[in-house]
């Protein structure tokens, strides 16, 4: 995805998937895919930094506060595995997320911002005005 001078993308499409950053939803061909909060955050960071290596330290800084005591490596590994599972991706033959040595991860699939939906023909059709005599019965 190309960087732009406008606001960050709200919905991003890659392959059969769409990531809605506002609604916090991942969809495959329009059908919601279950993804917990932390794995969603990991995917959002990767997609927003498309093509760049996001280091393990970057994830630690962005997702875990300094006073949080967790097994960071296990937590990040679990989140990456859940994202890969949700995307039907694999570490051995990645289509979306590649491992960058022991440094971090990179989102590698082509991605594009989804523009605001255009109105459907029904929604954009002009409203017909009814004259006072239309739609009334003469009872």
N, C-alpha and C positions, 0 to 999 in steps of 0.2 A: 504494500500500500504506500502510496506517495504521501509525503508529509504535505500539509496544507496550512494556510494561514487562518483557516476557519476553525470553528469549535471542533473538538475531538469527535470522531465518528461515534454514533450511538448504536448502529447496527452494522455488523460486518459479515459478509458472506464468503465462505470458502468451501469449495466442493459442494456437497449436498447439504452443508450446514450453514446456519445463520446464528450469530451470537448477538443477542440484544443486551447491551450493556446497561440500559436503563431499567428494563424489566427483569434483568438478571436471569435470562433464559437462553438455553441452547436448544435449537430446533434442527431436526433433520427432515428435510422436505416438508417443513411446516409442522411437524409433529414434535412436541416437547421431549427432550432427552433429559433424564434425571441426572443432575449433577449437584453435589453438595456445595456449600458456600466456599470453603477453602479451595477445592479444585476449580471452582468457577473463577475465583480470583486469580489463580495461577494461569488459567487459560486466557483470561482477559489481559493480563500483563504480557503474556507471550504474543497474543494477537496484536495488541497495541504497539508492540516493539518488533513487529514483523521483520524477519530477516536478521535481526540482531541477536547476539548471544546475550541471554539474560543469565547472569551469574548466580550461583547459589547465594552469594553475599547480597546481591540485589534483592532476591526473594526474601531473604532474612530481614533486610532493612525495610522492604515495602509491606510485608505481611505480618511480621512478628515484632511487637514492641520490645525494646531493650530489657524491660522488666518481666518479659514472658519466659517462663522456664519450661521448655518442651524439648523433646528429642527432635531437634530441628531437621536433621538429615532424614530420619525415618518419616517425619511428617511431610516433608517435601516430596520424598520418594513415593509415599502413598498417594499424595495429591496428583503427581505426574501420572502414576499408574491408573488412577481413576479417570483422569482426563483422556488418556490413551484408550481406555476401555470404552468410554462414552463416544469416542470418535472412531472406534473400531480400528485403532492404529496400533503399531507395535514398535518397540525399540529396535528390533532386528531389521525391519523393513519399513522405516517411517515414511508416512505420506504427509503428516502434519507437524509432528514434533520430533526434532532430532536432538540427540544428546551431543553436547560439545565437550567431548573428553570428560574430565571430572570437574570442569569449570561451571557448566550450567546447561541450558537448553535453548533451542532456537525454533521459532515457528517458521516452517519452510514452504507451506502450501501457498499458492496464489490466493490473494484475498482482496476484496473490494468493499468499499463502503456502500451500504444500501441507502439509496436516496429516499426521501419522504415518499410515502405511497401516493401515487396519483389517484384521484377520485375515480371510482368505477363509473361506467356510462350512466347507470341509473342515478348516481349521486350528482353527476354533472349535467344531467339533462335539465333543460329549463322547465320550471314549474308551469303547468297550464293553469291559467286563471279561469275560474268558473264564473259564469254570469249568475246573477241571483236566481234565475229560473232553473238552472241545471241542478240536478240532484235533489230536487224537492218534488214531492208528489202533490197533486192537485186535489187532495181529498177534502 
